[in-house]
Amino acid sequence: MEPQPFALFVWVVSVVCYRGAALAFQTLGWSSGFSVPFFLSVRVQSSAHRDMASTSTGPTHPYWPRHLRLDHFVPNDLPAWYILTAMFSVFGVLAVTMWLLSSRASVVPLGTWRKLSLCWFGMCAFIHLVIEGWFALYHEAILGDQALLSQLWKEYAKGDSRYIINDNFTVCMESITACLWGPLSLWAVIAFLRQQPTRYILQLVISVGQFYGDALYFLTEYRDGFQHGELGHPVYFWFYFFFMNSLWLVIPGILIFDSMKQLFGAQSALDTKMMKAKTKRS
């Protein structure tokens, strides 16, 4: 195991978690105490709470555009810092687990960058299957639901309200992502650990799909005039909307070029071998 790259990777994850939480505290003045239990079960709100949300005359929600009418909106009862800390903690545990797995379970020794790519695909499998899979299944109920993952999506929707208004593009894109890129990401992890011949094909297919979906995600919001979030907000726009989604352009872009390089090398070696065989026959 290579200690310096691993320590650097853990340090980067820790800094991102700390800075994101600190910025949220500074900008929004969130409280530091919590007493809400950590669980995923769906809880039904009282009818009085729902009626109060639907009969209010002014905007009773934090989403954009401000004129949105969200009759069944129920505010989160978990503080945003708690939701973000839970999410990034899971990501940190996954990253460490995948790093250790790639060091001990691979049939051949893997280099630093290949281990980092396995950490990426491990987190992709979790995000696509669990977080985005939840959205694909329960997008119609998220607005009034208080399960942890529903509250996560309601928090993220402060940067992009398309996730709580049943936007057709968002629902279709996330459903495809959960059904295709989630299982394929899991397969990619296994393929690299077992050195299966399909590993770089899987990496290319997944990365192209992620890059294409994310490009459409940004471009459709650009065409809508960035109306589904508060443009320029340091947390909701720059961190939630821009930074978190930019990762799905940068990292898949790098992996696309890596896949092309590996496949080009394999094809070149095969062509050279075939040419030598033909030369020997003649």
C-alpha positions, -999 to 999 in steps of 0.1 A, spaced: 0 0 0 14 35 -9 10 57 21 16 91 6 -10 91 -22 -35 75 2 -29 101 29 -33 129 2 -65 114 -10 -80 111 25 -68 147 32 -86 161 1 -118 143 11 -116 157 46 -109 192 34 -139 192 10 -162 180 38 -149 205 63 -149 235 39 -184 227 26 -198 225 61 -179 256 73 -192 276 43 -227 264 50 -225 275 86 -210 309 77 -234 317 49 -267 304 63 -261 304 101 -273 269 106 -274 257 142 -249 231 155 -272 209 176 -294 181 165 -315 154 181 -332 138 152 -325 100 148 -307 88 117 -329 65 97 -344 60 63 -380 50 69 -407 72 53 -426 92 78 -461 106 71 -467 142 81 -498 154 99 -527 168 78 -525 201 97 -489 205 87 -498 198 50 -528 222 51 -506 250 65 -481 245 37 -508 245 10 -530 274 22 -502 300 28 -504 329 5 -467 337 2 -438 315 -8 -433 291 21 -403 273 6 -367 281 -2 -368 271 -39 -364 290 -71 -382 305 -90 -399 321 -60 -433 319 -76 -433 281 -75 -464 267 -59 -455 236 -38 -487 226 -21 -474 195 -4 -439 208 6 -428 198 41 -396 215 54 -367 192 64 -365 184 101 -328 176 98 -303 204 97 -284 208 64 -250 203 81 -262 169 95 -274 158 60 -241 169 43 -220 153 71 -238 120 68 -234 120 30 -197 129 29 -190 105 58 -204 77 37 -183 88 7 -152 89 29 -158 53 42 -164 41 6 -132 57 -6 -111 42 21 -128 8 17 -123 8 -21 -86 18 -17 -80 -11 7 -99 -35 -15 -79 -25 -46 -47 -30 -26 -56 -65 -13 -82 -81 -35 -68 -73 -70 -53 -103 -88 -24 -81 -99 -9 -50 -82 -26 -18 -92 -9 16 -95 -20 47 -76 -42 62 -103 -59 29 -110 -67 26 -73 -82 61 -74 -103 52 -104 -116 22 -85 -125 45 -56 -144 66 -81 -164 37 -96 -172 24 -61 -187 58 -51 -204 60 -85 -221 26 -78 -234 39 -45 -245 73 -58 -262 59 -89 -279 29 -73 -288 43 -38 -291 81 -40 -302 85 -76 -321 53 -74 -341 67 -45 -349 98 -66 -360 76 -96 -383 56 -75 -398 83 -52 -394 116 -71 -432 122 -69 -432 118 -30 -399 136 -21 -415 170 -16 -435 159 14 -414 130 26 -390 131 56 -368 100 49 -331 108 50 -326 105 13 -357 125 5 -344 153 28 -310 150 10 -328 157 -23 -348 185 -9 -316 201 4 -299 197 -30 -330 211 -47 -322 245 -32 -296 247 -59 -317 231 -86 -355 229 -80 -360 206 -110 -356 178 -85 -388 186 -66 -411 196 -95 -410 163 -115 -390 179 -143 -392 154 -173 -356 156 -183 -343 152 -147 -365 122 -140 -356 105 -172 -318 112 -168 -317 101 -132 -337 69 -140 -313 60 -168 -283 67 -146 -297 45 -118 -306 16 -141 -275 16 -163 -245 34 -149 -251 21 -113 -249 -16 -121 -222 -10 -147 -200 9 -122 -203 -21 -98 -193 -44 -127 -163 -21 -135 -150 -25 -100 -151 -62 -103 -137 -62 -138 -106 -42 -127 -101 -63 -95 -102 -95 -116 -85 -80 -147 -114 -89 -170 -109 -80 -207 -141 -59 -205 -127 -34 -179 -117 -6 -202 -148 -10 -224 -169 -6 -192 -149 24 -182 -154 40 -216 -191 33 -218 -198 45 -182 -177 76 -186 -192 86 -219 -227 82 -204 -219 102 -174 -202 130 -194 -231 132 -219 -258 132 -192 -240 159 -172 -234 181 -202 -271 179 -210 -279 187 -173 -259 219 -175 -270 229 -209 -307 224 -203 -305 246 -172 -285 272 -192 -312 272 -218 -337 278 -190 -318 308 -178 -306 293 -145 -340 299 -131 -342 269 -109 -317 282 -83 -303 314 -68 -277 323 -93 -244 331 -77 -252 318 -42 -220 305 -26 -235 272 -13 -265 265 -34 -252 276 -68 -214 273 -66 -211 242 -44 -243 222 -49 -251 230 -86 -217 239 -101 -189 221 -82 -207 189 -74 -218 184 -109 -186 196 -125 -169 165 -111 -191 144 -135 -175 162 -164 -139 164 -153 -134 128 -139 -153 110 -167 -134 131 -192 -101 119 -179 -113 83 -178 -125 86 -214 -91 95 -226 -75 68 -204 -99 42 -220 -91 54 -255 -53 52 -247 -56 16 -233 -79 4 -262 -56 21 -288 -26 3 -273 -43 -30 -272 -55 -27 -308 -21 -16 -320 -4 -46 -303 -30 -69 -319 -24 -53 -354 14 -57 -350 10 -93 -340 -12 -100 -370 12 -83 -393 41 -103 -380 21 -135 -385 13 -126 -421 50 -118 -427 61 -151 -415 35 -169 -437 46 -151 -468 
